[in-house]
Amino acid sequence: MNKRPTDMQDDPRTLVSTDWLAAHLRDPDLRILDASWYLPNANRNASAEYENAHIPGARFFDIDDISDHRSDLPHMVPPVEKFMSRLRAMGVGDGHQVVVYDGAGLNSAARVWWLFRLMGQNNVAVLDGGLPKWQSEGHPVEDLPPVVRDRHMTVRVQNSLVRDVTQVSQASKLGDHSIIDARSAGRFRGEAPEPREGLRGGHIPGARNVPFDSLLNDNGTMKTPEECRAIFEAAGVDLGKPAITTCGSGVTAAILSLALERMGKADHSLYDGSWAEWGAFPTLPIATGDA
């Protein structure tokens, strides 16, 4: 079975179905965010697509803009003040239930879910199957800008949810964490080219490979927690250790984090710099092949 009953699947802290969102679409404290983001080689313009058609009332969350522009790395975690001011300007704050979706099905929305959790906001969920599933079922879309009213947001950063290169390097050496890489098998092995120039091929020594799309069904929905657990275990992930998720630039790693959270595994963190950072530094060790 690839889908559990709706009443078992919906969790406003992790993942909700299109049926759930349709039923709650007019709730006064619901805030919907379109967090679509694409690699340059996808030839898609996320903001233009949002302006053309989005779920009614949705605001556009620009992952590249709401980031730390002081860093040379792509879309790193923004300063707290920037996150708060951007979200306040979008009318998102304390007391809101947030639902995040993207135009790929289930991709970049998980990054924004993780970012909210990092900022201490727990009432946030990803829309299972995203905009493609929403539209395929005949639910409404619009091209109107939302009516925005400021709402204060209280941020309490949960530092345990993020890891930097020094922490990941130590975890790799000590082997006391399960490092899980969400990139494709070819990139993980160092056989396929990286989409960003100047990066070496391979992976962090000791990491295991769970390509993010292996956790998804054909319609872009996430597999059940039981199925995800089996996939992690088949990849050699020791779920008894704290987990660190990683990928190309910290976006699809959050899909692994979302799956782990749904499985009931709370001790997970995300390597924000991911391969965009690790692969760029010749002094950091790399491994190739399957392990």
Helices and strands as residue ranges (DSSP letters): H 6-9, E 15-16, H 18-24, E 30-34, G 40-42, H 46-52, E 59-60, H 80-89, E 97-101, H 109-118, E 124-127, H 130-136, G 159-161, E 162-163, H 165-174, E 178-181, H 185-189, E 208-209, G 212-215, H 225-234, E 243-246, H 253-262, E 268-271, H 274-278
